[in-house]
């Protein structure tokens, strides 16, 4: 039986070699090569991380923060390369979510599927 860690490292390599990751990396490189796009994207990521941190610690997100987040999302989505980057990130996230469901299948079979 192969070592599960070896399989995990093989999966990492497969993800890195996938078209989804390659597309994401190419778009990320394009955004980083454009100072205006990079600044806009960095601001978006910082705001996103700040709001996620607040949610994880149970802090309430103020209405003005929510409004700022919505404006920032609208702004970055108007930038063609950043919008494509976000779409590519979503596609890779869907692949990883599918892989997670497959990996968790033995536990689901053992304990039963969670009720929704």
MOPAC internal coordinates of N, CA, C and O (Angstrom, degrees):
PM7 1SCF
backbone

  N    0.0000 0     0.00 0     0.00 0    0    0    0
  C    1.4671 1     0.00 0     0.00 0    1    0    0
  C    1.5259 1   108.50 1     0.00 0    2    1    0
  O    1.2310 1   121.00 1   -44.77 1    3    2    1
  N    1.3051 1   115.69 1   135.23 1    3    2    1
  C    1.4651 1   118.52 1  -178.71 1    5    3    2
  C    1.5265 1   110.24 1   -76.53 1    6    5    3
  O    1.2310 1   121.71 1   -26.25 1    7    6    5
  N    1.2717 1   114.32 1   153.75 1    7    6    5
  C    1.4568 1   121.91 1   179.41 1    9    7    6
  C    1.5309 1   108.87 1   -70.72 1   10    9    7
  O    1.2310 1   119.88 1   -48.22 1   11   10    9
  N    1.3295 1   117.84 1   131.78 1   11   10    9
  C    1.4646 1   120.58 1  -179.05 1   13   11   10
  C    1.5257 1   111.51 1   -62.67 1   14   13   11
  O    1.2310 1   120.00 1   150.98 1   15   14   13
  N    1.3030 1   117.61 1   -29.02 1   15   14   13
  C    1.4625 1   119.91 1   178.26 1   17   15   14
  C    1.5281 1   110.82 1   -69.97 1   18   17   15
  O    1.2310 1   120.69 1   142.67 1   19   18   17
  N    1.3251 1   116.29 1   -37.33 1   19   18   17
  C    1.4695 1   119.30 1   175.47 1   21   19   18
  C    1.5262 1   109.49 1   -62.10 1   22   21   19
  O    1.2310 1   120.65 1   138.15 1   23   22   21
  N    1.3212 1   116.37 1   -41.85 1   23   22   21
  C    1.4665 1   120.61 1   178.56 1   25   23   22
  C    1.5269 1   110.26 1   -63.22 1   26   25   23
  O    1.2310 1   120.31 1   141.11 1   27   26   25
  N    1.3301 1   117.01 1   -38.89 1   27   26   25
  C    1.4683 1   120.66 1   179.52 1   29   27   26
  C    1.5282 1   110.23 1   -65.05 1   30   29   27
  O    1.2310 1   120.34 1   138.20 1   31   30   29
  N    1.3329 1   116.96 1   -41.80 1   31   30   29
  C    1.4660 1   119.45 1   178.27 1   33   31   30
  C    1.5294 1   111.07 1   -67.15 1   34   33   31
  O    1.2310 1   120.82 1   144.89 1   35   34   33
  N    1.3335 1   116.03 1   -35.11 1   35   34   33
  C    1.4687 1   119.47 1   175.01 1   37   35   34
  C    1.5228 1   110.11 1   -64.12 1   38   37   35
  O    1.2310 1   120.34 1   141.26 1   39   38   37
  N    1.3262 1   116.96 1   -38.74 1   39   38   37
  C    1.4590 1   120.69 1   178.70 1   41   39   38
  C    1.5301 1   110.16 1   -66.28 1   42   41   39
  O    1.2310 1   120.63 1   140.06 1   43   42   41
  N    1.3319 1   116.40 1   -39.94 1   43   42   41
  C    1.4666 1   119.11 1   177.16 1   45   43   42
  C    1.5222 1   110.31 1   -58.61 1   46   45   43
  O    1.2310 1   120.43 1   134.79 1   47   46   45
  N    1.3324 1   116.78 1   -45.21 1   47   46   45
  C    1.4641 1   120.84 1   178.66 1   49   47   46
  C    1.5268 1   110.34 1   -61.71 1   50   49   47
  O    1.2310 1   120.46 1   138.25 1   51   50   49
  N    1.3169 1   116.73 1   -41.75 1   51   50   49
  C    1.4660 1   120.73 1  -179.93 1   53   51   50
  C    1.5239 1   110.81 1   -63.10 1   54   53   51
  O    1.2310 1   120.55 1   139.84 1   55   54   53
  N    1.3231 1   116.55 1   -40.16 1   55   54   53
  C    1.4657 1   120.11 1   178.02 1   57   55   54
  C    1.5241 1   109.70 1   -64.81 1   58   57   55
  O    1.2310 1   120.33 1   133.84 1   59   58   57
  N    1.3249 1   116.98 1   -46.16 1   59   58   57
  C    1.4731 1   120.92 1   179.84 1   61   59   58
  C    1.5352 1   111.97 1   -60.61 1   62   61   59
  O    1.2310 1   120.62 1   149.50 1   63   62   61
  N    1.3277 1   116.43 1   -30.50 1   63   62   61
  C    1.4650 1   121.14 1  -179.20 1   65   63   62
  C    1.5274 1   113.08 1   -92.59 1   66   65   63
  O    1.2310 1   120.16 1   178.43 1   67   66   65
  N    1.3189 1   117.29 1    -1.57 1   67   66   65
  C    1.4647 1   120.53 1  -177.93 1   69   67   66
  C    1.5271 1   110.94 1   -74.21 1   70   69   67
  O    1.2310 1   121.39 1   -25.06 1   71   70   69
  N    1.3162 1   114.95 1   154.94 1   71   70   69
  C    1.4667 1   119.32 1   177.40 1   73   71   70
  C    1.5236 1   110.83 1   -64.21 1   74   73   71
  O    1.2310 1   120.26 1   147.22 1   75   74   73
  N    1.3351 1   117.10 1   -32.78 1   75   74   73
  C    1.4661 1   120.24 1   179.45 1   77   75   74
  C    1.5240 1   111.07 1   -62.52 1   78   77   75
  O    1.2310 1   120.64 1   135.29 1   79   78   77
  N    1.3376 1   116.38 1   -44.71 1   79   78   77
  C    1.4684 1   119.38 1   179.76 1   81   79   78
  C    1.5244 1   111.09 1   -71.32 1   82   81   79
  O    1.2310 1   120.28 1   138.35 1   83   82   81
  N    1.3213 1   117.07 1   -41.65 1   83   82   81
  C    1.4588 1   120.96 1   179.46 1   85   83   82
  C    1.5268 1   110.70 1   -59.61 1   86   85   83
  O    1.2310 1   120.53 1   135.21 1   87   86   85
  N    1.3331 1   116.60 1   -44.79 1   87   86   85
  C    1.4629 1   120.34 1   177.33 1   89   87   86
  C    1.5265 1   110.74 1   -60.90 1   90   89   87
  O    1.2310 1   120.77 1   134.97 1   91   90   89
  N    1.3236 1   116.13 1   -45.03 1   91   90   89
  C    1.4648 1   120.72 1  -179.71 1   93   91   90
  C    1.5226 1   110.54 1   -61.10 1   94   93   91
  O    1.2310 1   120.29 1   133.77 1   95   94   93
  N    1.3177 1   117.06 1   -46.23 1   95   94   93
  C    1.4661 1   120.63 1  -178.77 1   97   95   94
  C    1.5289 1   111.03 1   -63.17 1   98   97   95
  O    1.2310 1   120.22 1   136.47 1   99   98   97
  N    1.3275 1   117.19 1   -43.53 1   99   98   97
  C    1.4676 1   120.17 1   179.37 1  101   99   98
  C    1.5283 1   111.31 1   -61.21 1  102  101   99
  O    1.2310 1   120.27 1   136.59 1  103  102  101
  N    1.3183 1   117.09 1   -43.41 1  103  102  101
  C    1.4690 1   120.74 1   178.98 1  105  103  102
  C    1.5271 1   111.03 1   -67.75 1  106  105  103
  O    1.2310 1   120.22 1   141.42 1  107  106  105
  N    1.3302 1   117.18 1   -38.58 1  107  106  105
  C    1.4554 1   121.35 1   177.78 1  109  107  106
  C    1.5315 1   109.82 1   -62.13 1  110  109  107
  O    1.2310 1   120.61 1   137.43 1  111  110  109
  N    1.3325 1   116.45 1   -42.57 1  111  110  109
  C    1.4651 1   120.54 1   177.69 1  113  111  110
  C    1.5324 1   110.96 1   -63.02 1  114  113  111
  O    1.2310 1   120.57 1   140.94 1  115  114  113
  N    1.3328 1   116.51 1   -39.06 1  115  114  113
  C    1.4694 1   120.29 1   178.56 1  117  115  114
  C    1.5308 1   111.04 1   -63.97 1  118  117  115
  O    1.2310 1   120.67 1   136.94 1  119  118  117
  N    1.3215 1   116.32 1   -43.06 1  119  118  117
  C    1.4707 1   120.15 1   179.09 1  121  119  118
  C    1.5192 1   109.81 1   -63.49 1  122  121  119
  O    1.2310 1   120.27 1   136.21 1  123  122  121
  N    1.3165 1   117.09 1   -43.79 1  123  122  121
  C    1.4639 1   120.43 1  -179.00 1  125  123  122
  C    1.5184 1   113.20 1   -68.53 1  126  125  123
  O    1.2310 1   120.07 1   157.19 1  127  126  125
  N    1.3303 1   117.46 1   -22.81 1  127  126  125
  C    1.4665 1   121.03 1   178.88 1  129  127  126
  C    1.5292 1   112.18 1   -79.70 1  130  129  127
  O    1.2310 1   120.10 1   166.14 1  131  130  129
  N    1.3198 1   117.41 1   -13.86 1  131  130  129
  C    1.4657 1   122.71 1  -179.25 1  133  131  130
  C    1.5351 1   107.73 1  -107.66 1  134  133  131
  O    1.2310 1   119.45 1   -72.65 1  135  134  133
  N    1.3430 1   118.65 1   107.35 1  135  134  133
  C    1.4679 1   120.50 1  -175.73 1  137  135  134
  C    1.5333 1   113.98 1   -54.82 1  138  137  135
  O    1.2310 1   119.83 1   141.13 1  139  138  137
  N    1.3203 1   117.93 1   -38.87 1  139  138  137
  C    1.4628 1   120.17 1   179.28 1  141  139  138
  C    1.5201 1   111.65 1   -66.32 1  142  141  139
  O    1.2310 1   120.88 1   134.18 1  143  142  141
  N    1.3262 1   115.92 1   -45.82 1  143  142  141
  C    1.4676 1   120.64 1   179.36 1  145  143  142
  C    1.5215 1   110.30 1   -65.66 1  146  145  143
  O    1.2310 1   120.55 1   139.21 1  147  146  145
  N    1.3359 1   116.56 1   -40.79 1  147  146  145
  C    1.4683 1   120.32 1  -179.58 1  149  147  146
  C    1.5238 1   110.91 1   -61.54 1  150  149  147
  O    1.2310 1   120.44 1   134.75 1  151  150  149
  N    1.3266 1   116.77 1   -45.25 1  151  150  149
  C    1.4632 1   120.08 1   179.23 1  153  151  150
  C    1.5153 1   111.60 1   -62.53 1  154  153  151
  O    1.2310 1   120.69 1   137.19 1  155  154  153
  N    1.3183 1   116.28 1   -42.81 1  155  154  153
  C    1.4624 1   121.14 1   179.46 1  157  155  154
  C    1.5363 1   110.21 1   -63.56 1  158  157  155
  O    1.2310 1   121.23 1   135.51 1  159  158  157
  N    1.3293 1   115.26 1   -44.49 1  159  158  157
  C    1.4668 1   119.75 1  -179.04 1  161  159  158
  C    1.5216 1   111.25 1   -68.08 1  162  161  159
  O    1.2310 1   120.07 1   138.81 1  163  162  161
  N    1.3295 1   117.48 1   -41.19 1  163  162  161
  C    1.4699 1   120.83 1   178.13 1  165  163  162
  C    1.5307 1   110.84 1   -61.26 1  166  165  163
  O    1.2310 1   120.26 1   138.44 1  167  166  165
  N    1.3328 1   117.10 1   -41.56 1  167  166  165
  C    1.4704 1   120.48 1   177.61 1  169  167  166
  C    1.5272 1   110.79 1   -62.47 1  170  169  167
  O    1.2310 1   121.26 1   137.33 1  171  170  169
  N    1.3291 1   115.20 1   -42.67 1  171  170  169
  C    1.4666 1   120.34 1   178.79 1  173  171  170
  C    1.5269 1   110.57 1   -61.43 1  174  173  171
  O    1.2310 1   120.18 1   132.85 1  175  174  173
  N    1.3305 1   117.26 1   -47.15 1  175  174  173
  C    1.4743 1   120.93 1  -178.91 1  177  175  174
  C    1.5276 1   111.25 1   -63.71 1  178  177  175
  O    1.2310 1   120.19 1   140.15 1  179  178  177
  N    1.3358 1   117.24 1   -39.85 1  179  178  177
  C    1.4614 1   120.79 1   179.46 1  181  179  178
  C    1.5229 1   110.50 1   -63.70 1  182  181  179
  O    1.2310 1   120.58 1   135.31 1  183  182  181
  N    1.3184 1   116.49 1   -44.69 1  183  182  181
  C    1.4626 1   120.91 1   178.41 1  185  183  182
  C    1.5296 1   109.94 1   -62.82 1  186  185  183
  O    1.2310 1   120.67 1   137.11 1  187  186  185
  N    1.3165 1   116.33 1   -42.89 1  187  186  185
  C    1.4569 1   121.52 1   179.45 1  189  187  186
  C    1.5321 1   111.10 1   -60.44 1  190  189  187
  O    1.2310 1   120.36 1   134.65 1  191  190  189
  N    1.3267 1   116.91 1   -45.35 1  191  190  189
  C    1.4690 1   120.80 1  -179.84 1  193  191  190
  C    1.5245 1   111.17 1   -66.71 1  194  193  191
  O    1.2310 1   120.11 1   141.00 1  195  194  193
  N    1.3195 1   117.40 1   -39.00 1  195  194  193
  C    1.4650 1   121.01 1   178.69 1  197  195  194
  C    1.5274 1   110.66 1   -61.58 1  198  197  195
  O    1.2310 1   120.49 1   134.38 1  199  198  197
  N    1.3276 1   116.66 1   -45.62 1  199  198  197
  C    1.4611 1   120.37 1  -179.56 1  201  199  198
  C    1.5272 1   111.59 1   -67.97 1  202  201  199
  O    1.2310 1   120.08 1   141.46 1  203  202  201
  N    1.3129 1   117.45 1   -38.54 1  203  202  201
  C    1.4604 1   120.65 1   177.28 1  205  203  202
  C    1.5212 1   111.06 1   -64.13 1  206  205  203
  O    1.2310 1   120.69 1   139.29 1  207  206  205
  N    1.3263 1   116.29 1   -40.71 1  207  206  205
  C    1.4643 1   120.44 1   178.39 1  209  207  206
  C    1.5296 1   110.41 1   -61.60 1  210  209  207
  O    1.2310 1   120.81 1   137.48 1  211  210  209
  N    1.3255 1   116.06 1   -42.52 1  211  210  209
  C    1.4661 1   119.74 1   178.22 1  213  211  210
  C    1.5243 1   110.85 1   -61.76 1  214  213  211
  O    1.2310 1   120.70 1   136.39 1  215  214  213
  N    1.3136 1   116.27 1   -43.61 1  215  214  213
  C    1.4676 1   120.12 1   179.62 1  217  215  214
  C    1.5177 1   110.84 1   -62.67 1  218  217  215
  O    1.2310 1   120.43 1   137.25 1  219  218  217
  N    1.3329 1   116.79 1   -42.75 1  219  218  217
  C    1.4669 1   120.77 1  -177.65 1  221  219  218
  C    1.5251 1   111.97 1   -66.72 1  222  221  219
  O    1.2310 1   120.24 1   150.62 1  223  222  221
  N    1.3175 1   117.16 1   -29.38 1  223  222  221
  C    1.4597 1   119.90 1  -179.52 1  225  223  222
  C    1.5296 1   112.34 1   -95.52 1  226  225  223
  O    1.2310 1   121.00 1  -175.36 1  227  226  225
  N    1.3339 1   115.69 1     4.64 1  227  226  225
  C    1.4608 1   119.86 1   176.75 1  229  227  226
  C    1.5150 1   114.74 1    79.75 1  230  229  227
  O    1.2310 1   119.98 1  -169.60 1  231  230  229
  N    1.3184 1   117.65 1    10.40 1  231  230  229
  C    1.4594 1   120.69 1   178.08 1  233  231  230
  C    1.5244 1   109.71 1   -77.49 1  234  233  231
  O    1.2310 1   121.20 1   -34.20 1  235  234  233
  N    1.2912 1   115.32 1   145.80 1  235  234  233
  C    1.4555 1   120.09 1   179.15 1  237  235  234
  C    1.5237 1   109.88 1   -80.28 1  238  237  235
  O    1.2310 1   121.46 1   -39.80 1  239  238  237
  N    1.3293 1   114.80 1   140.20 1  239  238  237
  C    1.4595 1   120.36 1   177.37 1  241  239  238
  C    1.5202 1   107.54 1   -91.17 1  242  241  239
  O    1.2310 1   121.07 1   -57.73 1  243  242  241
  N    1.3222 1   115.56 1   122.27 1  243  242  241
  C    1.4579 1   121.89 1  -176.75 1  245  243  242
  C    1.5315 1   110.04 1   -68.12 1  246  245  243
  O    1.2310 1   120.62 1   -29.85 1  247  246  245
  N    1.3347 1   116.43 1   150.15 1  247  246  245
  C    1.4755 1   119.80 1   178.74 1  249  247  246
  C    1.5267 1   112.97 1   -55.55 1  250  249  247
  O    1.2310 1   119.81 1   142.42 1  251  250  249
  N    1.3367 1   117.96 1   -37.58 1  251  250  249
  C    1.4696 1   119.44 1   179.96 1  253  251  250
  C    1.5331 1   111.13 1   -68.57 1  254  253  251
  O    1.2310 1   120.18 1   147.49 1  255  254  253
  N    1.3434 1   117.27 1   -32.51 1  255  254  253
  C    1.4585 1   120.32 1   175.97 1  257  255  254
  C    1.5327 1   110.47 1   -67.93 1  258  257  255
  O    1.2310 1   120.89 1   139.98 1  259  258  257
  N    1.3179 1   115.91 1   -40.02 1  259  258  257
  C    1.4547 1   120.72 1   178.95 1  261  259  258
  C    1.5280 1   110.29 1   -65.00 1  262  261  259
  O    1.2310 1   120.99 1   138.07 1  263  262  261
  N    1.3201 1   115.72 1   -41.93 1  263  262  261
  C    1.4635 1   120.42 1   178.43 1  265  263  262
  C    1.5275 1   110.41 1   -63.66 1  266  265  263
  O    1.2310 1   120.41 1   136.86 1  267  266  265
  N    1.3260 1   116.82 1   -43.14 1  267  266  265
  C    1.4636 1   121.38 1   177.80 1  269  267  266
  C    1.5246 1   110.32 1   -61.51 1  270  269  267
  O    1.2310 1   120.23 1   138.83 1  271  270  269
  N    1.3169 1   117.17 1   -41.17 1  271  270  269
  C    1.4656 1   121.34 1   179.13 1  273  271  270
  C    1.5228 1   110.81 1   -62.56 1  274  273  271
  O    1.2310 1   120.50 1   136.07 1  275  274  273
  N    1.3239 1   116.65 1   -43.93 1  275  274  273
  C    1.4622 1   120.70 1   179.63 1  277  275  274
  C    1.5250 1   111.17 1   -63.37 1  278  277  275
  O    1.2310 1   120.51 1   138.54 1  279  278  277
  N    1.3298 1   116.64 1   -41.46 1  279  278  277
  C    1.4630 1   120.42 1   178.07 1  281  279  278
  C    1.5279 1   110.99 1   -64.73 1  282  281  279
  O    1.2310 1   120.81 1   139.34 1  283  282  281
  N    1.3205 1   116.05 1   -40.66 1  283  282  281
  C    1.4589 1   120.48 1  -179.27 1  285  283  282
  C    1.5228 1   110.78 1   -66.07 1  286  285  283
  O    1.2310 1   120.33 1   137.19 1  287  286  285
  N    1.3278 1   116.97 1   -42.81 1  287  286  285
  C    1.4609 1   120.84 1   177.57 1  289  287  286
  C    1.5249 1   110.01 1   -61.27 1  290  289  287
  O    1.2310 1   120.33 1   134.27 1  291  290  289
  N    1.3221 1   116.98 1   -45.73 1  291  290  289
  C    1.4664 1   120.73 1   179.50 1  293  291  290
  C    1.5256 1   110.27 1   -60.19 1  294  293  291
  O    1.2310 1   120.37 1   140.09 1  295  294  293
  N    1.3239 1   116.90 1   -39.91 1  295  294  293
  C    1.4591 1   121.32 1  -179.08 1  297  295  294
  C    1.5298 1   111.11 1   -66.19 1  298  297  295
  O    1.2310 1   120.08 1   131.11 1  299  298  297
  N    1.3196 1   117.45 1   -48.89 1  299  298  297
  C    1.4712 1   119.13 1  -177.33 1  301  299  298
  C    1.5257 1   111.08 1   -68.32 1  302  301  299
  O    1.2310 1   120.12 1   149.79 1  303  302  301
  N    1.3202 1   117.38 1   -30.21 1  303  302  301
  C    1.4646 1   119.49 1   179.12 1  305  303  302
  C    1.5275 1   111.48 1   -70.54 1  306  305  303
  O    1.2310 1   120.11 1   160.02 1  307  306  305
  N    1.3149 1   117.40 1   -19.98 1  307  306  305
  C    1.4566 1   120.55 1   177.37 1  309  307  306
  C    1.5318 1   111.86 1   -78.50 1  310  309  307
  O    1.2310 1   120.58 1   160.45 1  311  310  309
  N    1.3194 1   116.49 1   -19.55 1  311  310  309
  C    1.4647 1   120.52 1   177.70 1  313  311  310
  C    1.5303 1   106.92 1   -83.30 1  314  313  311
  O    1.2310 1   120.46 1   -63.23 1  315  314  313
  N    1.3211 1   116.73 1   116.77 1  315  314  313
  C    1.4651 1   121.59 1  -171.93 1  317  315  314
  C    1.5255 1   113.59 1   -55.56 1  318  317  315
  O    1.2310 1   120.08 1   132.93 1  319  318  317
  N    1.3238 1   117.45 1   -47.07 1  319  318  317
  C    1.4617 1   120.16 1  -176.82 1  321  319  318
  C    1.5263 1   111.25 1   -68.84 1  322  321  319
  O    1.2310 1   120.17 1   139.25 1  323  322  321
  N    1.3259 1   117.28 1   -40.75 1  323  322  321
  C    1.4686 1   119.92 1   178.34 1  325  323  322
  C    1.5267 1   109.76 1   -65.75 1  326  325  323
  O    1.2310 1   120.08 1   139.35 1  327  326  325
  N    1.3230 1   117.46 1   -40.65 1  327  326  325
  C    1.4703 1   120.69 1   178.19 1  329  327  326
  C    1.5285 1   110.23 1   -60.60 1  330  329  327
  O    1.2310 1   120.47 1   137.33 1  331  330  329
  N    1.3340 1   116.70 1   -42.67 1  331  330  329
  C    1.4651 1   120.23 1   177.70 1  333  331  330
  C    1.5272 1   110.84 1   -64.93 1  334  333  331
  O    1.2310 1   120.63 1   140.75 1  335  334  333
  N    1.3369 1   116.41 1   -39.25 1  335  334  333
  C    1.4661 1   120.81 1   177.30 1  337  335  334
  C    1.5211 1   110.56 1   -60.32 1  338  337  335
  O    1.2310 1   120.48 1   134.63 1  339  338  337
  N    1.3184 1   116.68 1   -45.37 1  339  338  337
  C    1.4681 1   120.45 1  -179.24 1  341  339  338
  C    1.5328 1   110.74 1   -65.12 1  342  341  339
  O    1.2310 1   120.06 1   142.94 1  343  342  341
  N    1.3289 1   117.48 1   -37.06 1  343  342  341
  C    1.4660 1   120.81 1   176.50 1  345  343  342
  C    1.5286 1   110.72 1   -65.47 1  346  345  343
  O    1.2310 1   120.61 1   138.08 1  347  346  345
  N    1.3352 1   116.44 1   -41.92 1  347  346  345
  C    1.4668 1   120.86 1   178.90 1  349  347  346
  C    1.5300 1   110.58 1   -64.92 1  350  349  347
  O    1.2310 1   120.71 1   140.91 1  351  350  349
  N    1.3213 1   116.26 1   -39.09 1  351  350  349
  C    1.4692 1   120.21 1   177.61 1  353  351  350
  C    1.5241 1   110.26 1   -63.36 1  354  353  351
  O    1.2310 1   120.43 1   140.17 1  355  354  353
  N    1.3272 1   116.78 1   -39.83 1  355  354  353
  C    1.4615 1   121.18 1   178.39 1  357  355  354
  C    1.5344 1   110.76 1   -64.12 1  358  357  355
  O    1.2310 1   120.34 1   138.54 1  359  358  357
  N    1.3351 1   116.96 1   -41.46 1  359  358  357
  C    1.4711 1   120.00 1   178.90 1  361  359  358
  C    1.5310 1   110.70 1   -62.84 1  362  361  359
  O    1.2310 1   120.15 1   135.78 1  363  362  361
  N    1.3338 1   117.32 1   -44.22 1  363  362  361
  C    1.4616 1   120.21 1   178.87 1  365  363  362
  C    1.5255 1   110.42 1   -65.82 1  366  365  363
  O    1.2310 1   120.08 1   141.64 1  367  366  365
  N    1.3113 1   117.46 1   -38.36 1  367  366  365
  C    1.4704 1   120.92 1   177.83 1  369  367  366
  C    1.5240 1   110.91 1   -61.54 1  370  369  367
  O    1.2310 1   120.42 1   142.62 1  371  370  369
  N    1.3355 1   116.80 1   -37.38 1  371  370  369
  C    1.4650 1   120.22 1   178.30 1  373  371  370
  C    1.5266 1   110.69 1   -66.43 1  374  373  371
  O    1.2310 1   120.34 1   140.37 1  375  374  373
  N    1.3363 1   116.95 1   -39.63 1  375  374  373
  C    1.4641 1   120.60 1   176.78 1  377  375  374
  C    1.5273 1   109.62 1   -61.75 1  378  377  375
  O    1.2310 1   120.49 1   133.52 1  379  378  377
  N    1.3215 1   116.66 1   -46.48 1  379  378  377
  C    1.4682 1   120.72 1  -178.62 1  381  379  378
  C    1.5344 1   110.62 1   -65.21 1  382  381  379
  O    1.2310 1   119.94 1   142.27 1  383  382  381
  N    1.3198 1   117.72 1   -37.73 1  383  382  381
  C    1.4670 1   120.39 1   176.35 1  385  383  382
  C    1.5273 1   110.52 1   -63.75 1  386  385  383
  O    1.2310 1   120.43 1   139.11 1  387  386  385
  N    1.3354 1   116.79 1   -40.89 1  387  386  385
  C    1.4693 1   120.09 1   176.61 1  389  387  386
  C    1.5225 1   110.70 1   -61.95 1  390  389  387
  O    1.2310 1   120.61 1   135.93 1  391  390  389
  N    1.3364 1   116.43 1   -44.07 1  391  390  389
  C    1.4638 1   120.44 1   178.29 1  393  391  390
  C    1.5297 1   111.08 1   -61.69 1  394  393  391
  O    1.2310 1   120.73 1   139.72 1  395  394  393
  N    1.3195 1   116.22 1   -40.28 1  395  394  393
  C    1.4639 1   120.13 1   178.77 1  397  395  394
  C    1.5303 1   110.77 1   -62.01 1  398  397  395
  O    1.2310 1   120.31 1   138.61 1  399  398  397
  N    1.3392 1   117.01 1   -41.39 1  399  398  397
  C    1.4714 1   119.64 1   177.54 1  401  399  398
  C    1.5300 1   110.94 1   -61.67 1  402  401  399
  O    1.2310 1   120.73 1   139.56 1  403  402  401
  N    1.3349 1   116.21 1   -40.44 1  403  402  401
  C    1.4602 1   120.16 1   178.74 1  405  403  402
  C    1.5236 1   110.63 1   -65.27 1  406  405  403
  O    1.2310 1   120.51 1   135.07 1  407  406  405
  N    1.3206 1   116.63 1   -44.93 1  407  406  405
  C    1.4667 1   121.25 1  -179.09 1  409  407  406
  C    1.5303 1   111.23 1   -63.90 1  410  409  407
  O    1.2310 1   120.33 1   143.95 1  411  410  409
  N    1.3166 1   116.97 1   -36.05 1  411  410  409
  C    1.4635 1   120.86 1  -177.43 1  413  411  410
  C    1.5303 1   112.93 1   -82.04 1  414  413  411
  O    1.2310 1   119.84 1   175.22 1  415  414  413
  N    1.3241 1   117.92 1    -4.78 1  415  414  413
  C    1.4624 1   122.35 1  -176.85 1  417  415  414
  C    1.5304 1   113.01 1   -55.85 1  418  417  415
  O    1.2310 1   118.67 1   137.54 1  419  418  417
  N    1.3362 1   120.14 1   -42.46 1  419  418  417
  C    1.4721 1   118.42 1   178.43 1  421  419  418
  C    1.5356 1   113.32 1   -58.68 1  422  421  419
  O    1.2310 1   120.35 1   140.06 1  423  422  421
  N    1.3346 1   116.95 1   -39.94 1  423  422  421
  C    1.4692 1   119.60 1   178.19 1  425  423  422
  C    1.5266 1   110.98 1   -69.14 1  426  425  423
  O    1.2310 1   121.08 1   141.05 1  427  426  425
  N    1.3250 1   115.54 1   -38.95 1  427  426  425
  C    1.4645 1   119.41 1   177.97 1  429  427  426
  C    1.5243 1   110.00 1   -63.16 1  430  429  427
  O    1.2310 1   120.42 1   137.88 1  431  430  429
  N    1.3304 1   116.80 1   -42.12 1  431  430  429
  C    1.4652 1   120.49 1   177.90 1  433  431  430
  C    1.5237 1   110.88 1   -63.82 1  434  433  431
  O    1.2310 1   120.50 1   141.50 1  435  434  433
  N    1.3200 1   116.66 1   -38.50 1  435  434  433
  C    1.4602 1   120.96 1  -178.92 1  437  435  434
  C    1.5230 1   112.72 1   -70.85 1  438  437  435
  O    1.2310 1   120.58 1   130.67 1  439  438  437
  N    1.3150 1   116.50 1   -49.33 1  439  438  437
  C    1.4617 1   121.74 1  -174.76 1  441  439  438
  C    1.5165 1   113.93 1   -96.34 1  442  441  439
  O    1.2310 1   120.44 1   164.81 1  443  442  441
  N    1.3097 1   116.76 1   -15.19 1  443  442  441
  C    1.4464 1   120.24 1  -175.44 1  445  443  442
  C    1.5326 1   109.76 1    94.89 1  446  445  443
  O    1.2310 1   121.51 1   -26.06 1  447  446  445
  N    1.3033 1   114.71 1   153.94 1  447  446  445
  C    1.4720 1   120.24 1  -179.94 1  449  447  446
  C    1.5199 1   109.60 1   -68.43 1  450  449  447
  O    1.2310 1   119.92 1   -39.26 1  451  450  449
  N    1.3401 1   117.76 1   140.74 1  451  450  449
  C    1.4662 1   119.81 1   177.34 1  453  451  450
  C    1.5192 1   110.05 1   -64.83 1  454  453  451
  O    1.2310 1   121.35 1   -37.18 1  455  454  453
  N    1.3047 1   115.03 1   142.82 1  455  454  453
  C    1.4601 1   119.64 1   177.78 1  457  455  454
  C    1.5051 1   108.58 1   -75.61 1  458  457  455
  O    1.2310 1   121.39 1   -38.88 1  459  458  457
  N    1.3475 1   114.94 1   141.12 1  459  458  457
  C    1.4590 1   119.18 1  -179.11 1  461  459  458
  C    1.4858 1   111.36 1  -115.67 1  462  461  459
  O    1.2310 1   120.10 1   180.00 1  463  462  461

